């Protein structure tokens, strides 16, 4: 059994752990940075092919105590790098650290690179080249106060770089963050899903692919490339079987219970183009509408949206006027729904003036955000502005 680590956006390790368990991972342990897990080669392949929430899947190849950069070099030099990949493959070393005693991360990065290259030169007389952009093999090192861990990246380009999204709106969400938010809502494909401020359609694309059981690694119809395919022991027959299995399990494309709207025609056009580019043009109902004028598309469902602010809505005064109207809209037209607002604006819950049933801290890049949940029951959860949660 091998050990792996799945990186993910902060705040999503819990739902990522559940996703990995469904894939077949064992010995699962979630942390702030992601999820450690164990499994076979097949589990690692499935994690790359099927995970919507992870950013990268890393193969854990070493864990050891250290005091200096030289200790790290010595252990890295002992690892069988030439048995894992060919010398013709380009490499890149990346280091993260928490309270590490090393004086320079740049120097430590150089020492790990030297160890890998020196090992190849010892075995074959030739050393691999370093590529700062688009390397074949990424080597990750994490340092804490006393221990170092070395990983080989099985993913390559981040997992959120999937499918076809040729057009984006302002500050689009990464796809794995959008998928993680949907997972946090507990939405199931048999429920109605609605994003009333859909922007470029990231939530809609993720929800549609979930409804159709499309593996993220097959987004857009074409299998993406992974770093694991560049390793010497890449099992091509196994990989082909998993790809064929994923395609067989896809559901037929048809008009579904997924709805999206936006008040801006240019944004709606972008969303439509992105859905079509990913083969999902017939899976989502789209219309142009102001969120304050929409009606619920069914008696119950899940509303998920990232309320825009700044240039798209206006200044703080405009937002101050909008938020109470959002609360009124939910009470009047979305009773029986679960509504979720993902935002970095902490004034939203105070303005909406409804009781939040849950607040989940998340990060959009380095921006601290919250996912606010409202279980909308007619006439029962209005609260005063002074007592609203922030």
Order of alpha helices (4+ residues) and beta strands (2+ residues): beta-alpha-beta-beta-alpha-beta-alpha-alpha-beta-alpha-beta-beta-alpha-beta-alpha-alpha-beta-alpha-beta-beta-alpha-beta-alpha-beta-beta
